[in-house]
Amino acid sequence: MLLALSVTLMAQGQRHHLRHVPFTTETPMVHDPVMAYEDSTYYIFATGMGIQQMTSQDRKMWTVKPEPLMSVIPKWTRDSVPGFTRHVWAPDIIQWHGRWWLAYSCSTFGRNGSAIGLLSTRSLASGLWEDEGCIVTSREKRDNWNAIDPNFIIDDNDQPWLVWGSFWDGIQLVHLDTTMHVAKGAKPRTIARRYNLNSEGAKAALPINPNPPKNPTSDFAGPNAIEAPFILKHDGWYYLFVSWDYCCQGAKSNYRVAVGRSRSVEGPYLDSKGFDMRYGGGNLFLEGDKKEYEAAGHCAAYHMDGQDIFICHGYSVAQEGASVLIQRPIHWTVDGWPELKK
């Protein structure tokens, strides 16, 4: 089925008229942004009704489109995720083998009955997306992980993988096939956690904590406050970025970004002290400065158009906790760790 852009969003048999027109801004409000580049145009896709989208020629001025990327929400999403309607979370996008592949999250806040869906297109400019169905689902009381916050990564053998996860048992990784669905026989496994909850972690960043802090946002998700993975390849390493702590509380958010690295896409991912991210490891990479941003997280990182680019959303102090786009150049230290330039 082709999902064509339209100023009228058809979802669940109801007609939702969009009252806005495109507008241009230097500081777009955005949540969970990812970026793509095609024919001298930058695209951002983000959490929103049917997925928010915007474009730019220079990454300075952004034209925010009033219409969603998904003009029709596939029926299977509502069948798979009770309570989900059309507020689509945390997309990711990659170009591979002549197509653009876009994964997106269907869920309800604080629960892990979730699904990651898949769209594809030949051209971003066309606005025509094909529904490729579901990549992976999680079920409450069946899975100890949450199928949201996807990120594609292609390894050095041109094999695709999907990394995802939010709370529960942390960040998951699985091998995909050439259709960008889970490869036959492949099983997800945990590659990063916020806390050390497992005595198997021989070299853990944190001591075993059987009573970590209570989750202030969900009675179901548990205290393992890690989510939003993104893997970037650079100079023979795979760098795993994750977000620690809590988003989505405006000026009260304390989101921050951590990073580790591995020579293999499968891990283990270690920080600069050699601590395993499965047991609480990770270098703190970005946090709110309390002057410009209260907190920042859910990032993406790219080698794009000859540049190394880091993006995320930050909770703006000046705008009383509104979530806005952050962009920074990446600098690499002599020992191969990423740092941000102003």
C-alpha distance (Angstrom), angle and dihedral (degrees) to the residues before:
residue distance angle dihedral
M1 . . .
L2 3.81 . .
L3 3.78 116.7 .
A4 3.82 104.4 -150.4
L5 3.79 121.4 -167.6
S6 3.77 114.4 -109.6
V7 3.80 136.8 168.6
T8 3.78 86.5 -125.5
L9 3.79 116.0 66.8
M10 3.78 114.7 -148.0
A11 3.79 111.6 -159.0
Q12 3.79 131.1 153.0
G13 3.76 90.7 -7.6
Q14 3.80 92.8 -62.1
R15 3.82 128.3 115.2
H16 3.80 115.0 -130.1
H17 3.81 113.6 -169.5
L18 3.80 114.0 -149.1
R19 3.77 110.5 -139.1
H20 3.78 99.7 -167.4
V21 3.79 135.1 88.7
P22 3.82 127.6 -150.2
F23 3.80 115.0 -78.3
T24 3.79 135.4 -177.0
T25 3.80 125.7 -130.1
E26 3.80 141.2 161.3
T27 3.81 93.1 -141.6
P28 3.79 109.4 39.6
M29 3.77 119.3 -170.6
V30 3.77 105.6 -118.8
H31 3.80 141.7 155.9
D32 3.83 126.5 -152.5
P33 3.84 96.2 -3.8
V34 3.80 126.9 -165.2
M35 3.79 126.8 -178.3
A36 3.81 138.9 -142.6
Y37 3.82 133.0 -178.6
E38 3.79 125.6 -148.2
D39 3.82 131.6 158.9
S40 3.82 95.5 -12.8
T41 3.80 92.5 -49.2
Y42 3.80 126.9 111.6
Y43 3.78 118.4 -146.8
I44 3.79 128.8 -162.1
F45 3.80 122.2 -164.0
A46 3.79 120.8 -172.5
T47 3.78 147.4 161.1
G48 3.79 112.7 -59.4
M49 3.78 146.1 105.9
G50 3.80 100.8 -41.9
I51 3.85 89.9 -12.7
Q52 3.80 121.3 -56.1
Q53 3.81 116.4 -114.7
M54 3.79 137.5 -170.1
T55 3.81 138.0 168.0
S56 3.80 138.5 -149.3
Q57 3.79 139.4 179.7
D58 3.80 95.1 -152.9
R59 3.86 107.8 18.3
K60 3.81 87.8 -114.8
M61 3.79 104.1 82.9
W62 3.79 116.0 38.2
T63 3.79 126.9 -162.3
V64 3.78 107.6 -146.8
K65 3.80 111.6 -151.3
P66 3.79 119.5 -140.4
E67 3.79 94.4 -148.6
P68 3.81 120.8 76.1
L69 3.78 123.1 -120.8
M70 3.83 89.3 -121.1
S71 3.79 109.0 55.6
V72 3.81 88.5 176.0
I73 3.79 124.2 37.3
P74 3.83 107.6 -143.3
K75 3.79 112.7 -113.1
W76 3.81 92.6 -130.8
T77 3.82 90.2 68.7
R78 3.81 92.9 63.4
D79 3.79 91.5 42.8
S80 3.81 90.5 52.5
V81 3.82 99.4 41.1
P82 3.83 116.7 43.8
G83 3.79 110.3 -141.1
F84 3.81 96.0 17.6
T85 3.80 115.2 127.1
R86 3.81 120.0 156.7
H87 3.82 108.9 -45.7
V88 3.82 97.5 112.3
W89 3.80 117.9 -162.7
A90 3.77 138.2 -149.6
P91 3.81 108.3 -13.7
D92 3.79 125.9 -166.7
I93 3.78 128.6 -160.2
I94 3.80 136.1 -164.0
Q95 3.80 137.1 168.9
W96 3.80 112.9 -131.5
H97 3.82 133.1 158.3
G98 3.79 94.7 -6.1
R99 3.80 97.9 -48.9
W100 3.76 137.9 88.8
W101 3.80 112.3 -126.2
L102 3.79 119.8 -160.6
A103 3.82 123.1 -170.6
Y104 3.80 121.2 -166.0
S105 3.80 138.6 -175.7
C106 3.80 128.4 -118.9
S107 3.79 115.0 -170.5
T108 3.79 147.8 115.1
F109 3.80 121.7 -111.0
G110 3.79 116.7 -82.4
R111 3.82 98.3 1.7
N112 3.79 132.3 95.9
G113 3.77 100.6 -140.9
S114 3.80 89.9 113.3
A115 3.79 145.6 135.5
I116 3.79 138.6 -154.6
G117 3.78 113.5 -142.1
L118 3.80 130.9 -163.8
L119 3.81 135.1 -138.3
S120 3.80 129.7 177.3
T121 3.79 139.1 -167.1
R122 3.79 139.9 170.7
S123 3.80 93.1 -135.5
L124 3.78 133.3 23.8
A125 3.80 90.5 -152.3
S126 3.81 91.6 59.4
G127 3.80 93.6 65.6
L128 3.82 89.4 -148.0
W129 3.80 114.9 126.8
E130 3.78 128.9 -177.0
D131 3.80 119.1 -140.5
E132 3.81 106.6 -123.6
G133 3.81 94.5 -179.6
C134 3.80 127.0 -129.8
I135 3.81 127.7 -19.2
V136 3.80 99.6 -172.6
T137 3.81 139.9 -13.9
S138 3.78 134.2 -160.0
R139 3.78 125.2 -152.6
E140 3.78 129.0 -153.7
K141 3.83 111.5 -109.9
R142 3.84 89.7 10.2
D143 3.81 104.2 65.2
N144 3.79 128.3 39.8
W145 3.80 91.5 -151.6
N146 3.79 137.0 63.2
A147 3.82 122.8 -120.2
I148 3.81 98.4 -138.4
D149 3.82 137.5 99.6
P150 3.83 98.4 46.0
N151 3.79 125.9 -167.2
F152 3.81 128.0 -177.1
I153 3.79 121.4 -141.8
I154 3.82 127.4 -178.9
D155 3.81 113.6 -151.3
D156 3.79 128.6 -142.6
N157 3.83 90.0 -89.1
D158 3.83 91.8 56.6
Q159 3.80 90.8 -106.8
P160 3.82 118.2 142.5
W161 3.80 123.5 -130.3
L162 3.78 133.8 -178.8
V163 3.79 123.8 -141.5
W164 3.80 120.8 -172.5
G165 3.79 143.9 141.7
S166 3.77 149.3 129.5
F167 3.83 125.5 -157.9
W168 3.84 119.6 -43.0
D169 3.85 105.3 78.4
G170 3.78 93.0 -12.5
I171 3.80 133.3 -125.6
Q172 3.81 119.4 10.3
L173 3.82 132.0 -160.0
V174 3.80 129.9 -165.0
H175 3.82 136.8 171.3
L176 3.82 116.6 -112.3
D177 3.79 130.2 -153.3
T178 3.81 127.1 -129.9
T179 3.82 91.2 -81.3
M180 3.83 90.1 58.0
H181 3.80 92.1 -111.2
V182 3.80 126.5 119.0
A183 3.81 109.9 -70.1
K184 3.79 117.0 -114.1
G185 3.79 110.2 -84.3
A186 3.82 94.2 5.9
K187 3.81 117.1 138.0
P188 3.81 128.1 -164.0
R189 3.78 118.2 -112.8
T190 3.79 134.3 -172.3
I191 3.81 117.7 -103.3
A192 3.84 101.6 167.4
R193 3.81 139.9 24.0
R194 3.79 133.1 177.7
Y195 3.79 95.6 -133.5
N196 3.77 134.8 32.0
L197 3.80 103.0 -110.9
N198 3.79 97.4 152.2
S199 3.81 128.7 76.0
E200 3.81 89.3 -151.0
G201 3.81 88.8 78.2
A202 3.80 98.5 100.5
K203 3.78 92.9 177.9
A204 3.78 104.6 32.6
A205 3.78 127.0 167.8
L206 3.79 91.3 -140.6
P207 3.80 132.9 34.1
I208 3.78 116.5 -105.8
N209 3.79 106.8 -78.3
P210 3.82 112.8 -164.7
N211 3.82 90.3 177.7
P212 3.83 108.2 43.0
P213 3.81 119.2 172.2
K214 3.79 118.3 -66.2
N215 3.80 116.4 -101.8
P216 3.84 106.7 -109.5
T217 3.82 93.6 -162.8
S218 3.82 105.2 47.9
D219 3.80 138.5 27.4
F220 3.81 89.8 -155.9
A221 3.82 108.8 40.9
G222 3.80 98.6 68.3
P223 3.81 127.3 -141.6
N224 3.82 99.8 -68.9
A225 3.82 93.1 113.6
I226 3.81 101.1 -169.7
E227 3.80 128.6 114.0
A228 3.82 147.0 128.3
P229 3.83 101.0 68.7
F230 3.79 121.8 -165.5
I231 3.82 125.2 179.3
L232 3.81 121.6 -155.5
K233 3.83 124.2 -173.5
H234 3.80 115.9 -140.5
D235 3.81 132.2 161.8
G236 3.80 96.4 -22.3
W237 3.81 95.7 -42.2
Y238 3.78 134.2 101.4
Y239 3.82 110.7 -140.9
L240 3.80 116.7 -155.8
F241 3.80 114.0 -155.8
V242 3.82 117.7 -168.8
S243 3.79 136.6 172.7
W244 3.79 119.2 -121.4
D245 3.80 128.2 -156.7
Y246 3.80 127.2 -0.6
C247 3.80 135.6 -17.8
C248 3.78 132.9 176.0
Q249 3.82 98.8 52.5
G250 3.81 97.9 102.8
A251 3.79 112.1 -137.7
K252 3.82 89.6 -0.8
S253 3.82 92.3 61.8
N254 3.81 117.4 115.4
Y255 3.82 98.6 -171.9
R256 3.83 117.1 153.6
V257 3.79 137.8 169.0
A258 3.81 128.1 -118.0
V259 3.81 131.0 -178.0
G260 3.79 140.9 -160.1
R261 3.79 133.3 169.7
S262 3.80 143.7 -140.8
R263 3.80 138.1 -174.7
S264 3.84 87.4 -132.8
V265 3.78 127.8 53.9
E266 3.81 86.8 -132.9
G267 3.81 92.6 58.9
P268 2.91 151.9 -178.7
Y269 3.81 90.0 -144.2
L270 3.80 111.3 -153.9
D271 3.79 133.0 -173.7
S272 3.82 125.0 -131.6
K273 3.82 90.3 -83.4
G274 3.79 92.3 52.7
F275 3.82 95.3 -105.9
D276 3.81 116.1 148.7
M277 3.80 116.4 -119.5
R278 3.80 88.8 -141.2
Y279 3.79 87.3 70.2
G280 3.79 103.2 39.7
G281 3.82 101.0 -69.7
G282 3.79 125.5 141.6
N283 3.80 140.2 118.6
L284 3.78 113.1 -109.9
F285 3.81 103.4 -117.0
L286 3.81 107.4 171.6
E287 3.80 136.6 2.4
G288 3.78 137.0 160.8
D289 3.79 116.1 -72.7
K290 3.85 91.4 -154.7
K291 3.82 88.3 -129.9
E292 3.80 103.9 71.2
Y293 3.80 99.9 5.3
E294 3.79 131.2 24.3
A295 3.80 90.0 -157.7
A296 3.80 139.8 -18.1
G297 3.79 137.2 -157.4
H298 3.81 152.9 117.8
C299 3.77 93.1 91.9
A300 3.78 141.5 -177.2
A301 3.82 128.6 -161.1
Y302 3.80 129.7 -160.9
H303 3.78 148.7 178.7
M304 3.80 94.0 -140.0
D305 3.81 132.9 161.6
G306 3.81 90.9 -14.4
Q307 3.80 94.6 -49.2
D308 3.81 137.6 100.3
I309 3.80 105.5 -130.6
F310 3.80 133.3 -173.4
I311 3.80 121.4 -167.0
C312 3.80 134.5 175.5
H313 3.77 140.2 140.4
G314 3.79 122.6 -90.5
Y315 3.78 131.4 -163.4
S316 3.80 102.5 -120.7
V317 3.81 119.2 -133.6
A318 3.81 91.9 -159.8
Q319 3.81 91.2 50.9
E320 3.81 94.8 46.4
G321 3.79 96.2 -108.0
A322 3.80 99.8 -38.5
S323 3.81 112.6 155.4
V324 3.82 111.6 -114.2
L325 3.80 137.6 172.3
I326 3.82 118.7 -88.5
Q327 3.82 120.4 -166.2
R328 3.82 125.2 -178.3
P329 3.83 135.9 167.5
I330 3.81 114.3 -115.8
H331 3.80 118.9 -126.2
W332 3.82 119.9 -164.2
T333 3.81 119.1 -141.1
V334 3.80 122.4 -136.7
D335 3.81 89.9 -99.6
G336 3.79 92.2 51.2
W337 3.80 104.5 -101.2
P338 3.81 122.3 135.4
E339 3.78 121.4 -116.7
L340 3.80 130.7 178.6
K341 3.78 125.7 -116.1
K342 3.79 120.6 -151.2
